[in-house]
Amino acid sequence: MAWTTDDVARLERAIASGKTRVSFGDRTVEYADLDAMRRARREMLDEIAAASPTTARKRVIRLTQTGTGL
């Protein structure tokens, strides 16, 4: 399932309210505990970040020049 930021927000609201049952579209999920909900939120955020090219990690290469350049 492709997660959306709305799904993450829905899960975060449930975490804040102490509810363990969350509906995502036509599915309802009952989590065992708060830790399971936090793990699910982390997985959702990771999947969203991996699917979005703007939030993907970028490699930074730093070059240093020493000497006079002759």
Secondary structure, DSSP 8 states (H G I E B T S, - for coil): ----HHHHHHHHHHHHHT--EEEETTEEEE-SSHHHHHHHHHHHHHHHHHH-TTTS----------S---
